[in-house]
């Protein structure tokens, strides 16, 4: 079965025709009603307190980085690091989130917050130029019981969509360019809900039944965004907490 690497690092299939434009649209922060806090929902944005390269967090919480998102990052003296993103259900009820595009990412630039593709999804990556085939599957929700958690890993790369193409055995393929992210202020957002709507089955689930529900979509989702300072030369982690409404 044709497979691709999902955002959690597992091999999985995705619906054919689910292109980069759809992925980027799913990443828009406005799609979930903006960023809210994981606490009282008053609109504040939580931070995880990741330190800068010198070990101290920025005093104003902003990284003074005036670079385009697709600019190549500088090298590190050691290995580059991404971020382990842990999704925690701290509420008293079962919560759900979309398996297909669970996390929306953005970066603070000189002109404001800009969303970007943090995982290649079902797109061909120009750097390897290998065709990506995706089997169709029904929309699926991940189920997290109270107290459960799940980890996703962002590798520290930005996937740039600029109507690019690469040559695969004489065939030109549409693709996204993988670029190492440079240091700056980032945000990751998750939309979740304790309620969902069952849809009509068409293709079947690509994830089984244990810990998942399909076909289903979120009903009245709540979105929480967490900002963090990212330095590719420093290890760090981010926590996104699902709270009671």
C-alpha positions as CSV (number, residue, x, y, z in Angstrom):
1,X,0.0,0.0,0.0
2,X,1.4,3.4,-0.8
3,X,2.6,5.1,2.3
4,X,4.0,8.4,3.5
5,X,5.5,9.7,6.7
6,X,2.9,11.2,8.9
7,X,3.4,14.1,11.3
8,X,4.0,11.7,14.1
9,X,6.8,9.9,12.3
10,X,4.7,6.8,11.5
11,X,4.1,5.5,8.0
12,X,0.6,6.1,6.9
13,X,-1.6,6.7,3.9
14,X,-3.5,9.8,2.9
15,X,-6.2,10.7,0.4
16,X,-5.1,11.1,-3.1
17,X,-5.3,14.7,-4.3
18,X,-4.8,16.2,-0.8
19,X,-2.3,18.7,-2.0
20,X,0.0,21.2,-0.4
21,X,-2.5,24.0,-0.9
22,X,-5.1,22.1,1.2
23,X,-2.4,21.5,3.8
24,X,-1.5,25.1,4.0
25,X,-5.1,26.2,4.2
26,X,-5.5,23.8,7.2
27,X,-2.7,25.5,8.9
28,X,-4.2,29.0,8.9
29,X,-4.7,30.2,12.5
30,X,-7.9,31.9,11.7
31,X,-9.5,28.5,10.8
32,X,-9.8,27.7,14.5
33,X,-10.8,31.1,15.7
34,X,-7.4,32.4,16.6
35,X,-5.1,31.5,19.4
36,X,-6.4,31.0,23.0
37,X,-4.7,30.0,26.2
38,X,-4.8,26.5,27.6
39,X,-6.1,27.9,30.9
40,X,-8.9,30.3,31.2
41,X,-9.6,30.8,27.5
42,X,-9.2,34.6,27.9
43,X,-7.1,34.8,24.7
44,X,-3.7,34.7,26.3
45,X,-1.0,32.6,24.7
46,X,0.9,30.1,26.8
47,X,4.7,29.8,26.6
48,X,6.9,26.8,27.4
49,X,9.8,28.8,28.6
50,X,12.3,27.3,26.1
51,X,15.7,29.0,26.5
52,X,17.7,30.8,23.9
53,X,21.1,29.6,22.9
54,X,22.7,31.3,25.9
55,X,20.2,29.6,28.3
56,X,18.2,32.7,29.0
57,X,14.7,33.3,27.7
58,X,14.0,36.6,25.9
59,X,12.9,39.3,28.3
60,X,10.1,40.4,26.0
61,X,9.3,37.0,24.7
62,X,10.0,38.0,21.1
63,X,12.9,36.8,19.0
64,X,14.4,39.7,17.1
65,X,14.9,37.7,13.9
66,X,14.2,39.6,10.7
67,X,14.6,36.8,8.2
68,X,12.4,35.1,5.7
69,X,11.0,31.8,6.7
70,X,12.6,30.0,3.7
71,X,16.1,31.4,4.4
72,X,18.6,28.7,5.1
73,X,19.5,28.4,8.8
74,X,23.1,28.7,10.1
75,X,25.0,25.6,11.1
76,X,25.2,24.4,14.7
77,X,28.5,23.2,16.4
78,X,26.7,19.9,17.1
79,X,23.5,18.2,15.8
80,X,20.5,20.3,15.0
81,X,17.4,19.7,17.1
82,X,13.7,19.9,16.4
83,X,11.0,19.9,19.1
84,X,9.1,17.1,20.8
85,X,5.5,18.3,21.1
86,X,3.5,16.5,23.7
87,X,-0.3,16.6,23.6
88,X,-1.8,16.1,27.1
89,X,-5.4,15.6,28.0
90,X,-5.7,17.1,31.4
91,X,-9.5,17.5,31.2
92,X,-12.0,15.2,32.9
93,X,-13.5,14.0,29.7
94,X,-12.4,12.2,26.5
95,X,-11.0,14.5,23.9
96,X,-10.4,14.2,20.2
97,X,-8.2,15.8,17.5
98,X,-7.8,15.4,13.8
99,X,-5.2,12.8,12.8
100,X,-4.7,14.3,9.3
101,X,-3.5,17.8,10.2
102,X,-3.4,17.9,14.0
103,X,-0.9,20.8,14.5
104,X,-0.8,24.1,12.8
105,X,2.5,25.9,13.0
106,X,3.5,29.6,12.4
107,X,6.5,31.8,12.9
108,X,6.9,35.4,14.0
109,X,8.5,37.5,11.3
110,X,9.1,41.2,10.8
111,X,5.6,41.5,9.3
112,X,3.7,39.4,11.9
113,X,2.8,35.8,12.3
114,X,3.0,33.6,9.2
115,X,1.8,30.0,9.0
116,X,4.0,27.4,7.4
117,X,3.9,23.7,6.6
118,X,5.8,21.9,9.4
119,X,5.4,18.4,8.0
120,X,5.5,17.2,4.3
121,X,2.0,15.7,4.6
122,X,1.2,14.0,1.3
123,X,3.4,16.3,-0.8
124,X,6.5,15.2,-2.8
125,X,9.6,16.8,-1.2
126,X,11.8,18.4,-3.7
127,X,15.0,17.5,-1.9
128,X,14.5,13.8,-2.6
129,X,12.1,14.2,-5.6
130,X,10.4,10.8,-5.0
131,X,6.7,10.7,-6.0
132,X,4.3,10.5,-3.2
133,X,1.2,8.3,-3.6
134,X,-1.6,8.4,-1.0
135,X,-4.5,6.0,-0.6
136,X,-7.8,7.6,0.2
137,X,-9.1,7.2,3.7
138,X,-12.0,8.7,5.7
139,X,-11.4,11.6,8.1
140,X,-10.2,10.2,11.4
141,X,-10.0,11.5,15.0
142,X,-7.5,10.5,17.6
143,X,-9.1,9.7,21.0
144,X,-7.3,10.7,24.2
145,X,-8.7,9.5,27.5
146,X,-8.3,11.8,30.6
147,X,-4.7,11.7,31.7
148,X,-3.4,10.3,28.4
149,X,-0.8,12.0,26.2
150,X,0.7,11.6,22.8
151,X,3.9,12.9,21.4
152,X,4.5,14.4,17.9
153,X,8.0,15.4,16.7
154,X,8.6,18.5,14.6
155,X,12.0,18.0,13.0
156,X,12.9,21.7,12.8
157,X,12.2,22.0,9.1
158,X,9.9,24.3,7.1
159,X,8.4,23.0,3.9
160,X,8.1,25.8,1.4
161,X,5.4,25.8,-1.4
162,X,6.3,28.1,-4.2
163,X,4.9,26.2,-7.2
164,X,8.2,24.3,-7.3
165,X,8.9,21.3,-9.5
166,X,11.6,18.6,-9.5
167,X,12.7,16.1,-12.2
168,X,12.0,12.4,-11.4
169,X,13.1,10.1,-14.2
170,X,12.3,12.7,-16.8
171,X,8.9,13.6,-15.3
172,X,8.4,17.0,-13.6
173,X,6.7,16.6,-10.2
174,X,5.1,19.4,-8.1
175,X,7.0,19.5,-4.8
176,X,7.7,21.4,-1.6
177,X,11.2,22.4,-0.6
178,X,12.5,21.4,2.8
179,X,14.5,24.1,4.6
180,X,16.1,24.0,8.0
181,X,14.3,26.6,10.3
182,X,16.5,29.3,11.8
183,X,16.1,30.5,15.4
184,X,13.1,32.6,16.2
185,X,9.7,32.8,17.9
186,X,7.3,30.0,16.9
187,X,3.8,28.9,17.7
188,X,2.1,25.5,17.5
189,X,-1.7,25.2,17.6
190,X,-4.0,22.2,18.3
191,X,-7.8,22.1,17.8
192,X,-9.7,19.5,19.8
193,X,-13.1,18.7,21.1
194,X,-14.9,16.3,23.4
195,X,-17.7,16.1,20.8
196,X,-17.6,14.9,17.2
197,X,-19.9,14.3,14.2
198,X,-20.0,10.9,12.5
199,X,-19.8,11.0,8.7
200,X,-20.6,8.7,5.9
201,X,-18.1,5.9,5.3
202,X,-16.5,6.0,1.9
203,X,-12.9,4.6,2.0
204,X,-12.5,3.2,5.5
205,X,-10.1,4.1,8.2
206,X,-6.4,4.1,7.7
207,X,-5.7,3.8,11.4
208,X,-7.8,1.0,12.8
209,X,-10.3,1.4,15.5
210,X,-8.4,1.2,18.8
211,X,-7.8,4.8,19.9
212,X,-9.4,6.3,16.8
213,X,-12.9,7.1,15.6
214,X,-13.7,7.3,11.8
215,X,-15.3,8.7,9.8
216,X,-15.7,11.7,12.0
217,X,-15.0,15.4,12.3
218,X,-14.7,17.7,15.3
219,X,-17.8,19.4,16.6
220,X,-17.4,22.9,18.1
221,X,-13.6,22.6,18.4
222,X,-11.6,24.6,20.9
223,X,-8.1,25.7,19.8
224,X,-5.0,26.3,21.9
225,X,-1.7,27.8,20.7
226,X,1.6,27.6,22.5
227,X,4.4,30.0,21.6
228,X,8.0,29.0,22.1
229,X,11.5,30.3,21.4
230,X,13.2,27.9,18.9
231,X,17.0,27.6,18.6
232,X,18.1,24.6,16.4
233,X,21.3,24.2,18.4
234,X,19.5,23.7,21.7
235,X,17.3,20.8,22.7
236,X,13.7,21.6,24.0
237,X,10.2,20.4,24.2
238,X,6.7,21.9,24.0
239,X,3.5,20.8,25.8
240,X,0.0,21.4,24.6
241,X,-2.6,20.9,27.3
242,X,-6.2,19.9,26.6
243,X,-8.3,21.5,29.3
244,X,-12.0,21.4,30.3
245,X,-14.1,24.0,28.5
